[in-house]
Amino acid sequence: MTTASTPTTGANRARVGVQRFGTFLSGMIMPNIPALIAWGIFTAFFIDVGWTPNADLATIVGPFIHYLLPLIIGYTGGYIVYKQRGGVVAAIATMGAIAGSDLLIAQFNATLPADAKPLGQIHMFIGAMIMAPLAAYSMKWLDSLWENRIRAGFEMLVNMFSAGIWGFVMAIVGFYPIAWIVNGIMNLLSTAVNWLVETGLLPLTSIIIEPAKVFFLNNAINHGVLTPLGTQEATETGKSILFLLEANPGPGVGLLLAFTFFGLGAARASAPGAAVIQFFGGIHEVYFPYALMKPTLILALIGGGMTGVTTNMLLGGALRAPAAPGSIIAVLLQTAPGAYFAVILSVILSAAVTFLIAAIILRATRKRDIAAEALGDNQFVAAVAATEANKGKSSDALAGLRSTADAGAAAAGGAASAPASASATTKPIHNIVFACDAGMGSSAMGASVLRNKIKKAGYTDVSVTNKAIANLDGTEDLVITQNQLTDRARAKNPTAEHVSVDNFMNSPRYDEVVNLVAGQHQSGA
């Protein structure tokens, strides 16, 4: 049942490397989004320009963003690498970076003339994302040096003091070189963003962000750059347009609406439901296969993204804190006071522009698409696989095309392997896991679909859950991922069966999995 992997190339290795880097950053940030939301609520209500100003409660805002958020991000990153032990050492190291940054800024401000505007605090989000893996991996390596060499009865003493001493060392590393480096990076990035805003070029960021989203490369940009910079700006001005560069649901819903009216086959049939999930649920991944059906549709997304950014620039649209997930509900809840008109208009206009451009592209290629459907099952799948091989990318680049085939063709061509391979699987299947980058968006949706199918089939001893790829721990019997992520999932758990799908929403391979489970139950597996 395991799908054949795409041949490894330099381009693939680079793409997978960026994905892994982005996934690790996402793994540190996403679990702590509730804390960012809570901070946004505090600022919305209690700061001087908030809805209900309260000088006492407003004192929570500063320590919350400056200390708590970097520390829990650092702890989370360390935990990913080395569980609680790595998390504790990472938090200690992050505290060193925070203190070092504060000292550098205080020393700089002391040299300024009395009438000069002093620099504000730099919040160590990036510092935490650097120190966490550095501290946790080094602690893990040090523990390996004396593993099984500690005399009985001294384990706790060694474990406690080694972590404390190494935390002390890493805090000093964070205090001096890392704080200096991160302050420089933040100042450089802030200067670059300010230049883009002042010159009116910020909309050009959509040329990078929109394609990066479709190819699952956005996490490195969003969590590594936009969230830290946006949070820094929000603490100074109460809002930031940077939170809207990636979260705007307008381009995605515009693309899906274009498929609703001008698409063909299953793509057209599934687009309305996908639009609801994307726009209100905030799961942007559901529109990626539609864009990948025709790479030229990415131009529609770029056009919509640029329109949204331009609207917010001209009218002052911005959010108080990150909107996660990227739902219109989350966006409106985080919209800064006085910016509702701009934000809502930016969503509407970005959706409209994307819809118009995508509609033109779909109409212009309609005859060619109808002819492609007439190629036949095997020829169609072979053509998609050949195109992917020529591009040197995994099959997800054209995966959405398979969803336009009829049910019989899709059942045979949902992935590179033949369905017959499922019957050859002998490993008992009791733990099925859907895995994606963050483990809480598209994978949750897919898990819900298959869980209902398994439940209706009457198999109560089979669990269907969802996880981030980084959290796969080897206990999974069968792992389901989108084609583009299968190689990474297989590296995390090489003993599991791996199934690649084109679209988590509606894949014919789910029926194949149900049939596999049924066959094993009938044979007593």
C-alpha positions as CSV (number, residue, x, y, z in Angstrom):
1,M,0.0,0.0,0.0
2,T,3.0,2.3,0.5
3,T,3.2,4.8,-2.3
4,A,6.3,5.0,-4.3
5,S,8.3,8.0,-3.4
6,T,9.4,10.7,-5.8
7,P,13.0,10.5,-6.9
8,T,15.2,12.6,-4.8
9,T,16.7,15.6,-6.5
10,G,18.5,18.8,-5.4
11,A,15.3,20.8,-5.8
12,N,13.3,18.2,-3.8
13,R,15.9,18.2,-1.0
14,A,15.8,21.9,-0.8
15,R,12.0,22.0,-0.8
16,V,11.8,19.3,1.9
17,G,14.5,21.1,3.9
18,V,12.5,24.4,3.9
19,Q,9.3,22.4,4.8
20,R,11.0,20.8,7.7
21,F,12.4,24.1,8.9
22,G,9.0,25.7,8.6
23,T,7.3,22.8,10.3
24,F,9.7,23.1,13.3
25,L,9.0,26.8,13.6
26,S,5.3,26.1,13.2
27,G,5.5,23.5,15.9
28,M,6.9,26.1,18.3
29,I,4.4,28.8,17.4
30,M,1.1,27.1,16.7
31,P,0.6,25.5,20.2
32,N,1.1,28.9,21.7
33,I,-1.3,30.8,19.5
34,P,-3.9,30.8,22.3
35,A,-1.5,32.8,24.4
36,L,-1.0,35.3,21.5
37,I,-4.8,35.5,21.3
38,A,-5.1,36.1,25.0
39,W,-2.5,38.9,24.8
40,G,-4.5,40.4,21.9
41,I,-7.6,40.4,24.0
42,F,-5.8,42.1,26.9
43,T,-4.5,44.8,24.5
44,A,-7.9,45.2,22.9
45,F,-9.6,45.9,26.2
46,F,-7.2,47.4,28.7
47,I,-4.5,49.6,27.0
48,D,-5.0,53.3,26.8
49,V,-6.6,53.1,23.3
50,G,-8.5,49.9,24.1
51,W,-12.2,49.4,24.4
52,T,-12.3,49.6,28.2
53,P,-9.0,51.2,29.4
54,N,-7.8,49.9,32.7
55,A,-4.4,51.1,34.0
56,D,-4.1,48.2,36.4
57,L,-4.9,45.3,34.1
58,A,-2.9,47.0,31.3
59,T,0.2,46.2,33.3
60,I,-0.2,42.5,32.3
61,V,0.3,43.4,28.6
62,G,4.1,44.2,28.7
63,P,5.3,41.2,30.7
64,F,3.0,38.9,28.8
65,I,4.5,39.7,25.4
66,H,8.1,40.3,26.6
67,Y,8.6,37.4,29.0
68,L,5.8,34.8,28.9
69,L,5.4,34.3,25.1
70,P,9.1,33.9,24.3
71,L,9.6,31.6,27.3
72,I,6.7,29.3,26.4
73,I,7.8,29.3,22.7
74,G,11.3,28.3,23.9
75,Y,9.9,25.6,26.2
76,T,7.8,24.2,23.4
77,G,10.7,24.1,21.0
78,G,12.9,22.4,23.6
79,Y,10.1,19.9,24.3
80,I,9.8,19.0,20.7
81,V,13.5,18.1,20.6
82,Y,14.0,16.5,24.1
83,K,10.6,16.4,26.0
84,Q,10.4,18.2,29.4
85,R,14.2,18.1,29.9
86,G,14.8,19.9,26.7
87,G,12.0,22.3,27.3
88,V,13.3,23.4,30.7
89,V,16.9,24.0,29.5
90,A,15.5,25.8,26.4
91,A,13.4,28.1,28.6
92,I,16.5,29.0,30.7
93,A,18.5,29.7,27.6
94,T,15.6,31.9,26.3
95,M,15.6,33.9,29.5
96,G,19.3,34.7,28.9
97,A,18.5,36.0,25.4
98,I,15.7,38.2,26.8
99,A,17.9,39.7,29.4
100,G,20.8,40.2,27.0
101,S,18.6,42.0,24.5
102,D,17.2,44.4,27.2
103,L,20.7,45.2,28.3
104,L,21.9,46.0,24.8
105,I,18.9,48.3,24.2
106,A,19.4,50.0,27.5
107,Q,23.1,50.6,26.7
108,F,22.2,52.0,23.3
109,N,19.5,54.3,24.6
110,A,22.0,55.7,27.2
111,T,24.1,57.0,24.3
112,L,21.2,58.9,22.7
113,P,20.7,62.6,23.0
114,A,18.0,63.7,25.5
115,D,15.5,64.7,22.7
116,A,16.0,61.4,20.7
117,K,13.4,58.7,20.7
118,P,14.7,55.7,22.5
119,L,14.5,52.2,21.1
120,G,11.7,50.0,22.6
121,Q,12.1,46.5,23.8
122,I,12.7,43.7,21.3
123,H,10.7,40.7,22.0
124,M,12.8,37.5,21.7
125,F,10.5,35.4,19.5
126,I,13.3,34.7,17.1
127,G,15.7,34.4,20.0
128,A,13.5,31.7,21.5
129,M,13.3,29.9,18.1
130,I,17.1,29.9,17.9
131,M,17.9,29.0,21.5
132,A,15.3,26.3,21.9
133,P,16.7,23.7,19.5
134,L,20.3,24.8,20.3
135,A,19.8,24.2,24.0
136,A,17.7,21.1,23.7
137,Y,19.9,19.3,21.1
138,S,23.1,20.1,23.0
139,M,21.5,18.8,26.3
140,K,20.4,15.6,24.5
141,W,24.0,15.2,23.2
142,L,25.6,15.8,26.6
143,D,23.2,13.2,28.2
144,S,24.3,10.7,25.6
145,L,27.9,11.0,26.8
146,W,27.3,9.7,30.2
147,E,24.3,7.5,29.5
148,N,24.6,4.1,31.3
149,R,27.7,5.4,33.0
150,I,26.2,6.9,36.2
151,R,26.5,4.8,39.4
152,A,23.3,3.6,40.8
153,G,21.7,6.0,43.3
154,F,23.3,9.1,41.6
155,E,21.0,9.3,38.6
156,M,18.8,12.1,39.9
157,L,21.7,14.1,41.2
158,V,23.5,14.0,37.9
159,N,20.3,14.6,35.9
160,M,19.3,17.6,37.9
161,F,22.7,19.3,38.1
162,S,23.7,18.6,34.5
163,A,20.5,20.3,33.3
164,G,20.9,23.2,35.6
165,I,24.5,23.7,34.8
166,W,24.0,23.4,31.1
167,G,21.0,25.8,31.3
168,F,23.3,28.3,33.0
169,V,25.8,27.9,30.2
170,M,23.2,28.3,27.5
171,A,21.7,31.3,29.2
172,I,25.1,33.0,28.9
173,V,25.2,32.0,25.2
174,G,21.8,33.6,24.8
175,F,22.8,36.7,26.8
176,Y,25.8,37.6,24.7
177,P,26.1,36.4,21.1
178,I,22.4,35.4,20.4
179,A,20.9,38.5,21.9
180,W,23.2,40.7,19.8
181,I,22.5,38.7,16.6
182,V,18.7,38.7,17.1
183,N,18.6,42.4,17.9
184,G,20.5,43.0,14.6
185,I,18.2,40.7,12.6
186,M,15.1,42.3,14.0
187,N,16.4,45.8,13.3
188,L,17.3,44.8,9.8
189,L,13.9,43.1,9.1
190,S,12.0,46.0,10.6
191,T,14.0,48.5,8.4
192,A,13.2,46.4,5.4
193,V,9.5,46.2,6.2
194,N,9.3,49.9,6.9
195,W,11.0,50.6,3.6
196,L,8.4,48.4,1.8
197,V,5.6,50.3,3.5
198,E,7.0,53.7,2.8
199,T,7.7,53.0,-0.8
200,G,4.3,51.3,-1.3
201,L,6.0,48.0,-2.3
202,L,4.6,45.8,0.5
203,P,2.0,44.3,-1.9
204,L,4.9,42.7,-3.7
205,T,5.3,40.3,-0.8
206,S,2.3,38.4,-2.2
207,I,4.6,37.2,-5.1
208,I,6.5,35.2,-2.5
209,I,3.8,34.4,0.1
210,E,1.0,33.1,-2.1
211,P,3.1,30.5,-4.1
212,A,4.8,29.5,-0.8
213,K,1.4,28.7,0.8
214,V,0.4,26.5,-2.1
215,F,3.7,24.5,-1.8
216,F,3.6,24.3,2.0
217,L,6.6,26.6,2.3
218,N,4.8,29.4,4.1
219,N,5.5,28.3,7.7
220,A,9.1,29.5,7.6
221,I,8.0,32.9,6.3
222,N,4.9,33.3,8.6
223,H,6.3,32.0,11.9
224,G,9.9,32.9,11.3
225,V,9.4,36.5,10.1
226,L,5.9,37.8,9.9
227,T,4.7,36.8,13.4
228,P,7.7,38.1,15.3
229,L,7.8,41.4,13.3
230,G,4.0,41.8,13.5
231,T,4.0,41.2,17.3
232,Q,6.9,43.7,17.7
233,E,4.9,46.3,15.7
234,A,1.7,45.6,17.6
235,T,3.3,46.3,20.9
236,E,4.4,49.7,19.7
237,T,1.3,50.8,17.7
238,G,-1.4,48.4,18.8
239,K,-1.8,46.8,15.4
240,S,0.1,45.4,12.5
241,I,-0.7,44.9,8.8
242,L,1.9,42.0,8.7
243,F,-0.6,39.7,10.4
244,L,-2.8,40.0,7.3
245,L,-0.2,39.2,4.7
246,E,-0.7,35.4,5.0
247,A,-4.0,35.0,6.9
248,N,-6.3,36.9,4.6
249,P,-8.9,34.3,3.5
250,G,-10.0,36.3,0.5
251,P,-7.7,34.9,-2.2
252,G,-8.5,31.3,-1.3
253,V,-12.3,31.7,-1.2
254,G,-12.1,33.6,-4.5
255,L,-10.3,30.7,-6.2
256,L,-12.9,28.2,-4.8
257,L,-15.8,30.3,-6.0
258,A,-14.3,30.4,-9.5
259,F,-14.2,26.6,-9.5
260,T,-17.8,26.6,-8.2
261,F,-19.0,28.4,-11.3
262,F,-16.4,27.5,-13.9
263,G,-14.8,24.3,-12.8
264,L,-15.4,20.8,-14.1
265,G,-16.3,17.4,-12.6
266,A,-15.4,16.7,-9.0
267,A,-13.4,19.8,-8.6
268,R,-16.5,21.9,-9.3
269,A,-18.7,19.7,-7.1
270,S,-16.4,19.9,-4.1
271,A,-15.5,23.6,-4.4
272,P,-18.5,25.0,-2.5
273,G,-17.9,22.8,0.6
274,A,-14.2,23.6,0.4
275,A,-15.0,27.3,0.3
276,V,-17.1,27.1,3.5
277,I,-14.3,25.2,5.3
278,Q,-11.6,27.6,4.1
279,F,-13.5,30.9,4.7
280,F,-15.1,30.1,8.0
281,G,-13.0,27.2,9.3
282,G,-9.7,28.9,8.4
283,I,-8.2,25.7,6.9
284,H,-6.4,27.2,3.9
285,E,-4.9,23.9,2.8
286,V,-8.2,22.9,1.2
287,Y,-7.7,25.2,-1.8
288,F,-4.1,24.2,-2.5
289,P,-5.1,21.2,-4.8
290,Y,-7.3,23.5,-6.8
291,A,-4.5,25.9,-7.4
292,L,-2.1,23.0,-8.3
293,M,-4.5,21.7,-10.9
294,K,-3.3,24.7,-13.0
295,P,-0.2,26.4,-11.8
296,T,-1.3,29.5,-13.7
297,L,-4.0,29.9,-11.1
298,I,-1.3,31.0,-8.7
299,L,-1.3,34.3,-10.6
300,A,-4.9,34.7,-9.5
301,L,-3.9,34.2,-5.9
302,I,-1.0,36.6,-6.2
303,G,-3.3,39.2,-7.7
304,G,-5.9,38.8,-5.0
305,G,-3.2,38.9,-2.3
306,M,-1.7,42.1,-3.7
307,T,-5.1,43.7,-3.8
308,G,-5.8,42.8,-0.2
309,V,-2.4,44.2,1.0
310,T,-2.9,47.4,-1.1
311,T,-6.3,47.9,0.4
312,N,-5.1,47.6,3.9
313,M,-2.1,49.8,3.3
314,L,-4.3,52.6,1.9
315,L,-7.1,52.4,4.4
316,G,-5.2,51.4,7.6
317,G,-6.3,47.8,7.9
318,A,-4.5,45.8,10.5
319,L,-4.9,43.2,13.3
320,R,-4.0,43.3,16.9
321,A,-2.5,39.8,17.0
322,P,-2.2,36.8,14.7
323,A,-5.4,35.4,13.3
324,A,-5.0,31.6,13.6
325,P,-6.5,29.8,12.0
326,G,-7.0,32.1,9.0
327,S,-10.7,32.2,9.3
328,I,-12.8,35.3,8.6
329,I,-14.1,34.9,12.2
330,A,-10.6,34.9,13.6
331,V,-9.6,37.8,11.4
332,L,-12.6,39.9,12.6
333,L,-12.0,39.1,16.2
334,Q,-8.4,40.3,16.0
335,T,-9.1,43.4,13.9
336,A,-7.8,46.5,15.4
337,P,-10.3,49.2,16.5
338,G,-11.2,51.5,13.6
339,A,-9.9,49.1,11.0
340,Y,-13.0,46.9,10.4
341,F,-14.0,48.6,7.2
342,A,-10.5,48.3,5.7
343,V,-10.1,44.7,6.7
344,I,-13.5,43.6,5.5
345,L,-13.1,45.5,2.2
346,S,-9.6,43.9,1.7
347,V,-11.1,40.4,2.1
348,I,-13.9,41.2,-0.4
349,L,-11.7,42.8,-3.0
350,S,-9.0,40.2,-2.8
351,A,-11.6,37.5,-3.2
352,A,-13.1,39.4,-6.2
353,V,-9.8,39.9,-8.0
354,T,-8.8,36.3,-7.5
355,F,-12.2,35.1,-8.7
356,L,-12.0,37.2,-11.8
357,I,-8.5,36.2,-12.8
358,A,-9.2,32.5,-12.0
359,A,-12.5,32.6,-14.0
360,I,-10.7,34.0,-17.0
361,I,-8.0,31.2,-16.8
362,L,-10.6,28.5,-16.3
363,R,-12.7,29.6,-19.2
364,A,-9.7,30.0,-21.5
365,T,-8.6,26.4,-20.8
366,R,-12.0,24.8,-20.7
367,K,-11.8,22.9,-24.0
368,R,-8.4,21.6,-23.1
369,D,-9.7,20.4,-19.7
370,I,-12.6,18.6,-21.3
371,A,-10.2,16.9,-23.7
372,A,-8.0,15.9,-20.8
373,E,-11.0,14.2,-19.1
374,A,-11.6,12.2,-22.3
375,L,-8.0,10.8,-22.2
376,G,-9.1,7.8,-20.1
377,D,-8.2,6.6,-16.7
378,N,-4.7,5.2,-17.1
379,Q,-3.6,7.7,-19.7
380,F,-4.7,10.6,-17.4
381,V,-2.9,9.3,-14.4
382,A,0.2,8.5,-16.5
383,A,0.2,12.0,-18.0
384,V,0.0,13.6,-14.5
385,A,2.9,11.4,-13.2
386,A,5.0,12.2,-16.3
387,T,4.5,15.9,-15.9
388,E,5.5,15.7,-12.2
389,A,8.6,13.7,-13.1
390,N,9.5,16.4,-15.7
391,K,9.1,19.1,-13.2
392,G,11.3,17.2,-10.7
393,K,8.6,17.7,-8.0
394,S,6.4,15.4,-6.1
395,S,3.0,14.6,-7.5
396,D,1.1,17.1,-5.4
397,A,2.1,19.8,-8.0
398,L,-0.7,18.3,-10.2
399,A,-2.5,16.2,-7.7
400,G,-5.8,18.1,-7.9
401,L,-6.2,17.0,-11.6
402,R,-6.9,13.5,-10.5
403,S,-10.0,14.6,-8.6
404,T,-11.6,15.6,-12.0
405,A,-11.6,12.0,-13.1
406,D,-14.6,9.8,-12.7
407,A,-14.9,7.6,-9.6
408,G,-13.6,4.5,-11.3
409,A,-10.5,6.2,-12.6
410,A,-9.8,7.9,-9.3
411,A,-10.0,4.7,-7.4
412,A,-7.3,3.3,-9.7
413,G,-5.2,6.5,-9.9
414,G,-5.4,8.2,-6.5
415,A,-1.6,7.7,-6.1
416,A,1.3,6.1,-7.8
417,S,0.7,2.7,-6.4
418,A,-2.0,0.3,-7.6
419,P,-4.9,-0.5,-5.3
420,A,-3.9,-4.2,-5.5
421,S,-1.0,-3.4,-3.3
422,A,-3.4,-2.8,-0.4
423,S,-4.4,-6.5,-0.4
424,A,-0.7,-7.4,0.1
425,T,-0.5,-5.5,3.4
426,T,-0.1,-7.9,6.3
427,K,0.5,-5.5,9.2
428,P,-2.5,-5.2,11.5
429,I,-4.1,-1.8,11.2
430,H,-5.4,-0.4,14.5
431,N,-3.9,3.1,14.7
432,I,-4.5,5.3,11.7
433,V,-3.0,8.8,11.8
434,F,-3.5,11.7,9.4
435,A,-0.3,13.9,9.4
436,C,0.3,17.4,8.1
437,D,2.6,20.2,8.9
438,A,0.8,21.6,12.0
439,G,-1.4,18.6,12.8
440,M,-4.5,20.7,13.4
441,G,-5.8,21.9,10.0
442,S,-6.2,19.7,6.9
443,S,-5.2,16.6,8.8
444,A,-8.0,17.1,11.3
445,M,-10.5,17.4,8.5
446,G,-9.3,14.2,6.7
447,A,-9.3,12.3,10.0
448,S,-12.9,13.2,10.6
449,V,-13.9,12.0,7.1
450,L,-12.1,8.6,7.4
451,R,-13.2,8.2,11.1
452,N,-16.8,8.4,10.0
453,K,-16.3,5.8,7.3
454,I,-14.6,3.4,9.7
455,K,-17.4,4.0,12.3
456,K,-20.1,3.3,9.7
457,A,-18.3,0.1,8.7
458,G,-18.6,-1.0,12.3
459,Y,-14.9,-1.3,13.3
460,T,-14.6,0.1,16.8
461,D,-11.1,-1.2,17.5
462,V,-9.5,1.1,14.9
463,S,-8.6,4.7,16.0
464,V,-8.3,7.5,13.5
465,T,-6.5,10.6,14.8
466,N,-4.4,13.5,13.4
467,K,-0.9,14.7,14.3
468,A,1.9,17.0,13.1
469,I,4.5,15.1,11.1
470,A,7.1,16.1,13.7
471,N,5.0,14.3,16.4
472,L,4.9,10.9,14.7
473,D,6.4,8.5,17.3
474,G,6.5,5.1,15.6
475,T,3.2,3.8,17.2
476,E,1.2,4.5,14.0
477,D,0.2,1.5,11.9
478,L,-0.9,3.5,8.9
479,V,-0.1,7.1,8.1
480,I,-2.0,9.2,5.6
481,T,-0.4,12.4,4.2
482,Q,-0.7,14.6,1.1
483,N,1.6,13.4,-1.6
484,Q,4.1,16.3,-1.1
485,L,4.6,15.3,2.6
486,T,4.8,11.5,2.4
487,D,8.6,11.3,2.3
488,R,8.9,13.3,5.5
489,A,6.3,11.2,7.2
490,R,8.0,8.0,6.1
491,A,11.3,9.2,7.6
492,K,9.6,9.7,10.9
493,N,8.0,6.3,10.9
494,P,9.5,3.9,8.4
495,T,7.7,0.9,9.8
496,A,4.2,2.1,9.2
497,E,2.1,1.8,6.0
498,H,2.0,5.1,4.2
499,V,-0.8,6.3,2.0
500,S,-0.6,9.4,-0.1
501,V,-3.7,11.3,-1.1
502,D,-4.3,14.2,-3.4
503,N,-6.9,16.0,-1.3
504,F,-7.8,15.4,2.4
505,M,-11.4,16.4,1.7
506,N,-12.5,13.6,-0.6
507,S,-10.0,10.9,-1.6
508,P,-11.0,7.6,-3.1
509,R,-8.1,6.0,-1.1
510,Y,-10.2,6.3,2.0
511,D,-12.4,3.5,0.7
512,E,-9.3,1.5,0.0
513,V,-8.2,1.9,3.6
514,V,-11.7,0.8,4.8
515,N,-11.5,-2.2,2.5
516,L,-8.1,-3.0,3.9
517,V,-9.4,-2.9,7.5
518,A,-12.4,-5.0,6.5
519,G,-10.2,-7.6,4.9
520,Q,-8.0,-7.9,8.0
521,H,-11.0,-8.3,10.2
522,Q,-12.4,-11.0,8.0
523,S,-9.0,-12.8,8.2
524,G,-8.8,-12.4,11.9
525,A,-5.8,-9.9,11.8
